[in-house]
Amino acid sequence: MNSVLEVEKALRQLPPEDRWEVARWLLDDLQGHTASHATAKRADETIQTLPPLPDYSARRRRIFGDKVLPNMVLAARAQESW
């Protein structure tokens, strides 16, 4: 069998029970292969696509020097009336 048409013709000659068995096997195989391939591909993409994170503390020191900045969240919470 060299082509998809030959495989399809051979499958059509099988009884319906056997065709369903082949279909179930094919679906299981495709789902297993797709799941493992997707997991491996996702892991490869994650490793390759993670950009280096910027150094925010170095940027803050470059802009403000050694000045200590207040935590604005804590300042806002202090003004709230609970």
C-alpha positions as CSV (number, residue, x, y, z in Angstrom):
1,M,0.0,0.0,0.0
2,N,1.7,3.1,-1.2
3,S,-1.0,5.8,-1.0
4,V,-3.8,7.0,1.2
5,L,-6.3,6.0,-1.4
6,E,-5.1,2.4,-1.3
7,V,-5.3,2.4,2.6
8,E,-8.8,3.9,2.4
9,K,-10.0,1.3,-0.1
10,A,-8.6,-1.5,2.1
11,L,-10.3,-0.1,5.2
12,R,-13.7,0.2,3.3
13,Q,-13.5,-3.5,2.6
14,L,-13.3,-4.4,6.3
15,P,-16.4,-5.2,8.3
16,P,-17.8,-2.2,10.3
17,E,-16.6,-3.6,13.7
18,D,-13.0,-3.9,12.4
19,R,-13.2,-0.4,10.9
20,W,-14.3,1.0,14.3
21,E,-11.4,-0.8,15.9
22,V,-8.9,0.7,13.5
23,A,-10.5,4.1,14.0
24,R,-10.3,3.9,17.8
25,W,-6.6,2.7,17.6
26,L,-5.8,5.6,15.2
27,L,-7.5,8.2,17.4
28,D,-5.7,6.9,20.5
29,D,-2.4,6.9,18.7
30,L,-2.9,10.4,17.3
31,Q,-4.0,11.8,20.7
32,G,-1.1,10.3,22.5
33,H,1.4,11.5,19.9
34,T,-0.2,14.9,19.7
35,A,-0.2,15.3,23.5
36,S,3.4,14.2,24.0
37,H,4.5,16.3,21.0
38,A,2.6,19.4,22.3
39,T,4.1,19.0,25.8
40,A,7.6,18.7,24.4
41,K,7.1,21.6,22.0
42,R,5.6,23.7,24.8
43,A,8.6,23.0,27.0
44,D,11.0,23.9,24.2
45,E,9.1,27.1,23.4
46,T,9.0,28.1,27.1
47,I,12.8,27.6,27.4
48,Q,13.5,29.5,24.2
49,T,11.0,32.3,24.4
50,L,11.6,33.5,28.0
51,P,13.2,36.9,27.6
52,P,15.7,38.1,30.2
53,L,13.9,40.2,32.8
54,P,15.0,43.8,33.3
55,D,16.8,44.7,36.4
56,Y,14.3,47.1,38.0
57,S,16.4,47.7,41.1
58,A,19.4,48.9,39.0
59,R,17.1,51.1,37.0
60,R,15.6,52.6,40.2
61,R,19.1,53.2,41.6
62,R,20.1,54.8,38.4
63,I,17.1,57.2,38.4
64,F,16.8,58.0,42.1
65,G,20.2,57.1,43.5
66,D,20.2,55.9,47.1
67,K,16.9,57.7,48.0
68,V,14.5,55.5,49.9
69,L,11.0,55.5,48.3
70,P,7.9,55.1,50.4
71,N,5.7,52.0,49.8
72,M,2.7,53.7,48.2
73,V,0.4,50.7,48.9
74,L,1.1,50.9,52.6
75,A,0.6,54.7,52.6
76,A,-2.8,54.3,50.8
77,R,-3.9,51.6,53.3
78,A,-3.0,53.9,56.2
79,Q,-5.3,56.6,54.8
80,E,-8.2,54.1,54.3
81,S,-10.8,53.9,57.1
82,W,-11.6,50.3,57.8
